[in-house]
Amino acid sequence: MRVHFIAIGGSAMHNLAIALHQKGYQVTGSDDTIFEPSKSRLVKYGLLPTEFGWFPSKITEELDAIILGMHAKEDNEELVEAQKLGVKIYSYPEFLYEQSKNKTRVVIGGSHGKTTITSMILHVLHYHDKKVDYMVGAQLEGFDTMVHLTEENDFMVLEGDEYLSSPIDRRPKFHLYQPNIALISGIAWDHINVFPTFDTYVEQFRIFVNSIINGGALVYNEEDVEVKNIAEATEAPIRKFPYETPDYRIEDGETLLHTPEGEMPIEVFGKHNLSNLAGAKWICQHMGVDEDDFYEAIANFKGASKRLEKIAENNSSVAYKDFAHSPSKVSATTKAVKEQYQERKLIACLELHTYSSLNAEFLKEYKGTLDAADEAVVFYSPHAVKIKQLEGVSASQISEAFMRDDLVVYTNPEEFQDYLRQRNFENSALLLMSSGNYGGLDFDEIENWIHS
């Protein structure tokens, strides 16, 4: 097959391009700019466009399919040419469904935890040499790509994102997969630029549940009120499997999970991650991995990339970075680190970086999310607010939203870095939460600051 990617440089898109190339497809692509690590990875597989930009001449009737990325606009020149020629156009999730429609599809959904749960499942299956197709939203240890496609594997494990499919397909991605087995980890309002009210956001998960194939299975977190309501209310002919956070305790900075065979030390920590583990266990059991084999494999799971990733440590200090940016993730991650290091001072630094987090109306959703921290810092860039064409937010608005009088707010990257550089981190845990980089913070420097 000959496939052309419009906006090949995206995190998801370039991984799919590599997966199809490895499957033997002829792959081409375009983009107006491509950043690292996508650029180097496309170079490695000979897929980097020779020049950046959009070139309608690349679109011919000889193409079997166009895969359209979210980064492209509706009036993209290549898209317009494809529509004119009648070339078949797929969104990213539509094409993944086409690749997996004859397989058992396992879809992991939820406002938070879906990348970690998908990663846990793939880690366990990889440990036991069970081969599956997959798509996951983070680079995993032991896996070359974030997308893997074959003709022969029976299962396809998909991380089910609720964001839109493409510029011309406004359906959430996870509505298109039609799962045989599905999981919902939790629901907390996000993507307010697309779902302006909480009710419209929750409705997307109802639709997701109703998209499960008749006779399929829904694994759901019964500790989440919204998830439980949706699961219990659906009249779809499916089987339902609730899960809850398993028992565990912490001793000397190590989390011990209660199992039928006794206590077992695990690498991940935090109530939210133990909940994720319980969900992953159910899914693995549906895929033929028994409980004992699951525990054996999960014991050495270190976490998904950018999810509570340890970046520095000495005898009295530790530093983590985490992708957390939505209110529910910020709260869960902050509590997790404080619970794990109760005797240490927790310094939690959050960058408000996404469209939702920089929206003045949405800010109130962050109330209390940093309460577990001994010292709380928020960084945001007024320039980012302008780029996103949002109303300006002030430091006082942010302090008021978090309901924390001692909150420190930085808007200047150099001042924020000076704050970190001059800190004494003895007997401390530093937590850096962001989907960005605080205006240019070099995370490799943190190790020097922790050890100085």
NORVEN-V893996 format. One record per backbone hydrogen bond with DSSP energy under -0.5 kcal/mol. CO is the residue of the C=O (numbers start at 1). NH is the residue of the N-H. If there is no record, write none. Layout:
BEGIN
CO & NH
CO & NH
END
This chain:
BEGIN
1 & 3
1 & 26
2 & 64
2 & 65
3 & 28
4 & 6
4 & 67
5 & 7
5 & 30
6 & 69
7 & 10
10 & 14
11 & 15
12 & 16
13 & 17
14 & 18
15 & 19
16 & 20
17 & 21
18 & 22
19 & 23
20 & 25
21 & 24
25 & 27
26 & 3
28 & 5
30 & 7
30 & 8
31 & 53
35 & 39
37 & 41
38 & 42
39 & 43
40 & 44
41 & 45
42 & 47
42 & 48
43 & 46
53 & 31
55 & 58
56 & 59
58 & 60
60 & 63
65 & 4
66 & 68
66 & 90
67 & 6
67 & 69
68 & 92
69 & 72
73 & 76
76 & 80
77 & 81
78 & 82
79 & 83
80 & 84
81 & 85
82 & 86
82 & 87
88 & 66
90 & 68
91 & 95
92 & 96
93 & 97
94 & 98
95 & 99
96 & 100
97 & 100
97 & 101
100 & 103
103 & 105
104 & 106
104 & 156
105 & 107
105 & 180
105 & 181
106 & 158
107 & 109
107 & 183
108 & 160
109 & 185
113 & 117
114 & 118
115 & 119
116 & 120
117 & 121
118 & 122
119 & 123
120 & 124
121 & 125
122 & 126
123 & 127
124 & 128
125 & 130
126 & 129
129 & 131
133 & 157
134 & 148
135 & 159
139 & 305
140 & 143
146 & 136
148 & 134
154 & 104
155 & 133
156 & 106
156 & 158
157 & 135
158 & 108
158 & 160
159 & 161
160 & 110
161 & 174
163 & 173
165 & 92
166 & 169
169 & 165
169 & 166
171 & 165
172 & 175
173 & 176
179 & 213
180 & 217
181 & 107
182 & 219
183 & 109
184 & 221
186 & 111
191 & 194
191 & 195
194 & 196
197 & 201
198 & 202
199 & 203
200 & 204
201 & 204
201 & 205
202 & 205
202 & 206
203 & 207
204 & 208
205 & 209
206 & 210
207 & 211
208 & 211
209 & 212
213 & 216
216 & 239
217 & 182
218 & 241
219 & 184
220 & 222
220 & 243
221 & 224
223 & 225
224 & 228
225 & 229
226 & 230
227 & 231
228 & 232
229 & 233
230 & 234
236 & 238
237 & 215
239 & 218
241 & 220
243 & 222
243 & 223
247 & 258
249 & 256
251 & 254
254 & 251
255 & 257
255 & 266
256 & 249
257 & 264
259 & 262
262 & 259
264 & 257
266 & 255
270 & 274
271 & 275
272 & 276
273 & 277
274 & 278
275 & 279
276 & 280
277 & 281
278 & 282
279 & 283
280 & 284
281 & 285
282 & 286
283 & 287
284 & 289
285 & 288
288 & 290
290 & 294
291 & 295
292 & 296
293 & 297
294 & 298
295 & 299
297 & 300
298 & 301
299 & 267
304 & 307
306 & 308
306 & 323
308 & 310
309 & 321
312 & 319
316 & 428
317 & 314
318 & 430
319 & 311
319 & 312
320 & 432
321 & 309
322 & 434
326 & 330
327 & 331
328 & 332
329 & 333
330 & 334
331 & 335
332 & 336
333 & 337
334 & 338
335 & 339
336 & 340
337 & 341
339 & 342
341 & 344
345 & 347
345 & 429
346 & 348
346 & 374
346 & 375
347 & 349
347 & 431
348 & 377
349 & 433
350 & 352
350 & 379
351 & 353
352 & 381
354 & 358
356 & 359
358 & 360
359 & 363
361 & 364
362 & 365
363 & 366
364 & 367
366 & 369
368 & 371
370 & 373
375 & 348
376 & 408
377 & 350
378 & 410
379 & 352
380 & 382
381 & 384
381 & 385
382 & 386
383 & 387
384 & 388
385 & 390
386 & 389
394 & 398
395 & 399
396 & 400
397 & 401
398 & 402
399 & 403
399 & 404
402 & 368
404 & 407
408 & 378
410 & 380
411 & 413
412 & 416
413 & 417
414 & 418
415 & 419
416 & 420
417 & 421
418 & 422
420 & 423
423 & 425
425 & 428
427 & 345
428 & 318
429 & 347
429 & 431
430 & 320
430 & 432
431 & 349
431 & 433
432 & 322
432 & 434
433 & 351
437 & 440
437 & 441
441 & 443
442 & 445
443 & 446
444 & 447
444 & 448
445 & 448
445 & 449
446 & 450
447 & 451
448 & 452
END
